[in-house]
Amino acid sequence: TTYQDYGRKNLNHLGIPISGIMDKRNYILSNSLLKKDLNSSVIEFAYQGPLLKYSGEKINIAITGDVNFTIKRNNNLLNGICYQAYTLEHGDELDIISTNKSVYGYLAVGGEFDIKYQWSSCSVNTKANIGANDGKKLETNQRVNILKINQDLGIKKLDYLNTKIENIRLIK
């Protein structure tokens, strides 16, 4: 589980690897669902994602990929559906259980991750130890800070976990 974006380009001659997202389609869709800049950072996970307990004001999220996930609010458990926007409230738990017929999944948030960029990218490359989070995977009990929550996203704030964004079409 790492922070990713489109990655670094044109730095190979300096020995700096490209890095970046593995599944371009699902990365773009995760940011599109929240009407964010298509190069916004996301959390990319392989096979299994994190269990996150959210604290703060309401925030919109979207998960893409073939992913099993649940949202727990006040002891009520909702089985999530990918390619939809959801709202997390203070105290909610987001459990990204596993991917199904794919390797990668993406979590986009209605805000900006509070992370450092290297060479115009946050993409983590764990072999080179570069990128956000000191080039390392997210760890157990690590805090993920988010700035500018739900500002200027162009969507109305969602009040219920099962509220869908309307009028999104996917054209093959």
C-alpha positions as CSV (number, residue, x, y, z in Angstrom):
1,T,0.0,0.0,0.0
2,T,1.7,3.2,-1.2
3,Y,1.0,6.7,-2.4
4,Q,1.0,7.0,-6.2
5,D,0.4,9.4,-9.1
6,Y,1.5,9.4,-12.8
7,G,5.1,9.1,-11.7
8,R,8.4,10.7,-12.7
9,K,9.4,11.1,-16.3
10,N,12.5,12.0,-18.2
11,L,14.8,11.3,-15.3
12,N,16.2,7.9,-16.3
13,H,19.4,9.4,-17.5
14,L,20.0,10.5,-13.8
15,G,19.3,7.0,-12.6
16,I,15.9,7.9,-11.2
17,P,13.2,5.3,-12.1
18,I,9.8,6.3,-13.5
19,S,7.6,4.8,-10.7
20,G,3.9,5.7,-10.7
21,I,0.6,3.9,-10.9
22,M,0.3,0.3,-12.2
23,D,-3.4,0.5,-13.5
24,K,-3.9,3.7,-15.4
25,R,-7.6,3.2,-16.1
26,N,-8.6,2.6,-12.5
27,Y,-6.3,5.4,-11.3
28,I,-8.0,7.9,-13.6
29,L,-11.5,6.7,-12.7
30,S,-10.8,7.0,-8.9
31,N,-10.0,10.7,-9.4
32,S,-12.7,11.3,-11.9
33,L,-15.4,10.0,-9.5
34,L,-14.5,12.9,-7.2
35,K,-13.9,15.3,-10.0
36,K,-10.3,15.8,-9.0
37,D,-7.3,16.7,-11.2
38,L,-6.4,13.5,-13.0
39,N,-2.8,13.6,-11.6
40,S,-3.9,13.8,-8.0
41,S,-2.3,11.4,-5.6
42,V,-4.1,8.2,-4.5
43,I,-3.4,5.2,-2.3
44,E,-2.6,2.2,-4.4
45,F,-2.9,-1.3,-2.9
46,A,-2.1,-4.7,-4.2
47,Y,-4.3,-7.8,-3.3
48,Q,-5.3,-6.3,0.1
49,G,-5.7,-2.8,1.2
50,P,-5.5,-1.0,4.5
51,L,-8.0,-0.9,7.4
52,L,-8.5,2.8,8.0
53,K,-10.3,4.5,10.9
54,Y,-11.3,8.0,9.9
55,S,-11.3,11.0,12.2
56,G,-12.2,14.4,11.0
57,E,-15.0,16.2,9.2
58,K,-17.0,14.4,6.5
59,I,-14.9,13.4,3.5
60,N,-15.7,11.9,0.1
61,I,-13.9,8.8,-1.1
62,A,-13.9,6.6,-4.1
63,I,-12.5,3.1,-4.6
64,T,-11.8,1.6,-8.0
65,G,-10.7,-1.8,-9.2
66,D,-12.3,-5.2,-8.5
67,V,-12.2,-4.7,-4.7
68,N,-14.1,-6.1,-1.7
69,F,-14.4,-3.4,1.0
70,T,-16.7,-2.5,3.8
71,I,-17.6,0.7,5.7
72,K,-18.4,0.4,9.3
73,R,-20.4,3.3,10.9
74,N,-21.9,3.0,14.4
75,N,-21.7,-0.8,14.3
76,N,-23.6,-0.9,11.0
77,L,-21.6,-2.6,8.2
78,L,-22.1,-1.6,4.6
79,N,-20.6,-3.7,1.8
80,G,-19.1,-1.2,-0.6
81,I,-19.5,-1.1,-4.3
82,C,-16.6,0.0,-6.5
83,Y,-16.8,3.0,-8.8
84,Q,-19.1,4.9,-6.5
85,A,-18.4,7.9,-4.2
86,Y,-19.0,7.5,-0.5
87,T,-18.9,9.8,2.4
88,L,-16.9,8.9,5.5
89,E,-17.7,10.6,8.8
90,H,-15.7,10.9,12.1
91,G,-15.3,7.4,13.6
92,D,-16.1,5.4,10.4
93,E,-13.9,2.4,9.5
94,L,-13.0,1.7,5.9
95,D,-11.8,-1.9,5.5
96,I,-10.3,-2.7,2.1
97,I,-10.4,-6.5,2.3
98,S,-9.1,-7.7,-1.0
99,T,-9.0,-7.5,-4.7
100,N,-10.9,-10.1,-6.7
101,K,-9.8,-10.7,-10.3
102,S,-7.2,-8.0,-10.4
103,V,-4.1,-7.1,-8.5
104,Y,-4.4,-3.4,-7.9
105,G,-7.0,-1.1,-6.4
106,Y,-7.1,2.6,-5.8
107,L,-8.5,4.8,-3.0
108,A,-9.0,8.5,-3.9
109,V,-10.1,11.0,-1.2
110,G,-11.9,14.3,-1.5
111,G,-8.9,16.4,-0.5
112,E,-5.1,16.2,-0.7
113,F,-2.8,13.9,1.1
114,D,-0.3,15.7,3.3
115,I,2.8,14.3,1.6
116,K,6.1,15.4,0.2
117,Y,6.8,15.3,-3.5
118,Q,10.1,14.4,-5.1
119,W,10.9,15.5,-8.6
120,S,7.2,16.6,-9.1
121,S,5.8,13.3,-8.1
122,C,4.6,11.6,-4.9
123,S,4.9,8.1,-6.3
124,V,6.6,5.7,-4.0
125,N,9.3,3.4,-5.4
126,T,10.2,1.1,-2.5
127,K,13.3,-0.4,-4.2
128,A,14.8,3.0,-4.7
129,N,13.4,4.5,-1.4
130,I,12.0,7.6,-3.2
131,G,8.7,9.3,-3.1
132,A,6.2,10.2,-0.4
133,N,6.5,8.5,3.0
134,D,10.3,8.4,2.6
135,G,9.8,5.9,-0.2
136,K,8.3,3.3,2.0
137,K,4.9,1.4,2.1
138,L,2.3,2.6,4.6
139,E,2.7,0.8,7.9
140,T,0.4,-0.4,10.6
141,N,-0.8,2.4,12.9
142,Q,0.6,5.0,10.5
143,R,-1.3,8.3,10.4
144,V,-2.5,9.5,6.9
145,N,-3.2,13.2,7.0
146,I,-5.5,14.9,4.5
147,L,-5.6,18.6,3.6
148,K,-8.3,20.7,1.9
149,I,-11.1,18.3,2.6
150,N,-13.9,18.4,0.0
151,Q,-12.9,21.9,-1.3
152,D,-13.5,22.8,-4.9
153,L,-14.3,19.3,-6.0
154,G,-17.3,20.3,-8.1
155,I,-19.7,17.7,-6.5
156,K,-22.2,18.1,-3.8
157,K,-21.4,16.8,-0.4
158,L,-22.8,13.3,0.0
159,D,-24.8,12.7,3.1
160,Y,-25.4,9.0,3.1
161,L,-23.0,6.1,2.5
162,N,-25.0,4.7,-0.4
163,T,-25.5,8.0,-2.3
164,K,-24.2,7.7,-5.9
165,I,-22.8,10.4,-8.1
166,E,-25.2,10.7,-11.0
167,N,-24.5,11.0,-14.7
168,I,-21.2,9.3,-15.0
169,R,-20.8,7.2,-18.1
170,L,-18.1,4.8,-19.1
171,I,-17.5,4.5,-22.8
172,K,-15.4,1.6,-24.0
